Each structure stands twice: as C-alpha cells, then as structure tokens.
C-alpha cells in the first residue's frame, strides 16, 4: 500500500514541503506581490453596484430557502402510541430514519426519563422501543413518502 501524498498531514512530515493550500507566489493565490486583488474584484471597502447587491440578496434568500428545505422537508409528526410524545420523523428509505425531538427527550419520554433517572447520561439513553414501534406503524401506514 502506498502513502497518500496529497494529504496535508503527510506533506507536513516532509520538512522541505510546502503545506497544501499555501501558495509559493502571489500569482498562484490570485494576488500580486503587492497584495492587491485581481482586477475584476470589488476593491476593499467599495459598495457593490445595485445589480450586484440585488443578486447577492437573491443568493442569500435562496440559500435560506435551501437550508430550510434540507432541514425540514419530509418531516412527519409521529406520536408515540404509549405516551403520546410527538417527534418529527423523516425516512428516505427503509434503512434511514431521522428523528427530531420537539421536546426534551429525557423528560418527555417516560422510558428515556427512567434511564436518565437511573444514572445513564441523556446522550446515551438510547432509543425508546415504544417510539420505535410507533414509527414502524406510521411507516407501515404509508406516512413517509419514499420510493420502495
């Protein structure tokens, strides 16, 4: 097996090597030796034109929309059949399950609350089998829109 010489960690092992990402000349980094930026860049401190500002705001708005879509699309509320605690669930496939708790899991779920009360750290309390069964039932009932 050969070593991966593209890793910055292996390059650092060679005392004569230039760290990856470091430019040896201004031309490689897009700046001249005086540190001035490329001619097509907006000078430091200058206000972008109206069209540039509008485009930048449009990009920011789309980024916010994309982030919201990525984080919340496909989340379905599922209530536990045993305790009625509700979580948001997303399934992209039978193997993938993403659960977002709406409330504090260690206090709203009696099973997890019991584990935490016995000394198990909340982050290691595991999965509530009753909630898992409720999610499985919701999946069987067609609550999640992934292709099978």
Residue pairs with C-beta under 8 A, 6 or more apart in sequence:
3 10
4 10
5 11
6 20
7 20
8 19
8 20
8 21
11 17
11 18
11 19
11 20
12 19
18 24
23 29
25 33
26 32
26 33
26 35
30 37
30 38
31 37
31 38
37 43
37 44
42 48
42 52
47 53
48 56
73 90
74 90
74 91
74 92
74 144
74 145
75 88
75 89
75 90
75 98
75 100
76 88
76 89
76 90
76 138
76 143
76 144
77 86
77 87
77 88
77 89
78 86
78 87
78 88
78 89
78 131
78 134
78 135
78 138
78 143
79 85
79 86
79 134
80 86
80 87
80 109
80 128
80 130
80 131
80 134
81 130
81 133
81 134
81 137
82 110
82 111
82 130
82 131
82 134
83 108
83 109
83 110
83 111
83 130
85 103
85 108
85 109
85 131
86 102
87 99
87 100
87 101
87 102
87 131
88 99
88 100
88 101
88 102
89 97
89 98
89 99
89 100
89 135
89 138
89 143
89 144
90 97
90 98
90 100
90 144
91 97
91 98
91 139
91 144
91 146
92 98
92 146
93 146
94 139
94 146
94 148
97 135
99 131
99 135
101 108
105 112
105 122
105 125
106 112
106 113
106 116
106 122
106 125
107 113
109 128
109 131
111 128
111 129
111 130
111 131
112 122
112 125
112 126
112 128
115 125
115 126
116 122
116 125
120 126
138 144
